Amino acid sequence: CCLRSSGRRRLRTLLSFDALAPSYDPSATHVVVRFGPHNGIFSFLIERKMPLSIPPELKKIAPYIKRAEELDRAKSPESRLVAYYCRQYAVHLGIPLVASSPASKACLGEILGNLETEKPAMDNFTRDEAAFICRKFAENVFKKADEEDRAGRAGKGTAKAFYAAVSFLQILEQFSNEGNDSEQVQEDKKKIIYSKWK
């Protein structure tokens, strides 16, 4: 199903991230999105599939595919978009790693097929809009884990959230020009290092 232009405008209005505050729970393998009074305005039917089998030579892309598959279950527009960019980032990483094995080619082929299916819906968003949504999502995941940790409530779920935050922060690289060393990029790198340490 596609995001129609009216839905796109509505989502853009909602994406103040004050009224819309997504929270990511990797232990529950889903994202909870609260729309306040607009709850239920969007809904998508997403087919549940078995997890993609990642061959050893492509193990570097596994975390991003795992995040995408978790987000597939969320049935919300921003989760769908973040999942798309997780897969796109995985493809960018995976192409140089593809060996001559049928398994690695089939794996990347399946990811590319998923991207092709989702592309018409993703084209409703500009690159800047997609970057904005992915960044806010990543920052919310990191913030939730960090607040739990600083409040002394850290547990196994907190560690998983930090681990997930690494992936969501890393996919932001695809929105930056090569060699970009801006303050925002440096801040992202610090959060990634911090999350890995945690």
Residue pairs with C-beta under 8 A, 6 or more apart in sequence:
1 44
1 45
1 121
2 120
2 121
2 124
3 11
3 77
3 121
3 124
3 125
4 124
5 124
7 42
7 77
7 124
8 124
8 125
10 41
11 42
11 77
11 78
12 129
14 20
14 35
14 38
14 41
15 78
15 132
15 133
15 136
17 136
17 140
19 35
19 36
19 38
20 33
20 34
20 35
20 36
20 78
21 33
21 34
21 140
22 31
22 32
22 33
22 34
22 76
22 78
22 79
22 137
22 140
23 31
23 32
23 33
23 140
23 141
23 144
24 31
24 137
24 140
24 141
24 144
24 161
24 164
24 168
25 31
25 32
25 157
25 161
26 70
26 157
26 160
26 161
26 163
26 164
27 156
27 157
27 160
29 70
29 73
30 70
30 73
30 74
31 70
31 71
31 74
31 76
31 79
32 74
33 74
33 76
33 78
33 79
35 41
35 42
42 76
42 77
43 75
44 75
44 76
44 77
44 80
45 75
46 72
46 73
46 75
46 80
48 72
48 73
49 69
49 72
51 66
51 69
52 65
52 69
52 107
52 110
52 111
53 103
53 107
54 61
54 62
54 65
54 107
55 101
55 103
55 104
55 107
57 97
57 98
57 99
57 101
57 104
58 94
58 97
58 98
58 104
58 107
58 108
60 93
60 94
60 97
61 90
61 91
61 93
61 94
61 97
63 163
63 166
63 167
64 86
64 87
64 89
64 90
64 93
64 167
64 170
64 171
65 86
65 87
65 90
65 111
66 167
67 82
67 83
67 86
67 164
67 167
67 168
68 83
68 84
68 86
68 87
68 90
69 83
70 164
71 79
71 80
71 82
71 83
71 86
72 79
72 80
72 83
74 80
78 133
78 137
79 137
80 118
80 121
81 122
81 125
81 130
81 133
81 134
82 133
82 134
82 137
82 168
82 171
84 115
84 118
84 122
85 130
85 134
85 171
85 174
86 167
86 168
86 171
87 111
87 114
87 115
88 115
88 171
88 174
89 170
89 171
89 173
89 174
90 111
91 108
91 111
91 112
91 115
92 174
94 104
94 107
94 108
94 111
95 108
97 104
98 104
98 105
98 108
122 130
125 133
127 175
130 175
131 172
131 175
134 168
134 171
134 172
134 175
135 172
135 175
137 168
138 165
138 168
138 169
138 171
138 172
141 161
141 164
141 165
141 168
142 162
142 165
142 168
142 169
142 191
142 195
144 161
145 158
145 161
145 162
145 165
145 195
145 198
148 154
148 155
148 157
148 158
148 161
149 158
149 162
149 198
158 198
159 198
162 195
162 196
162 198
163 195
165 191
165 195
166 192
166 195
166 196
169 188
169 191
169 192
169 195
170 192
172 188
176 182
176 185
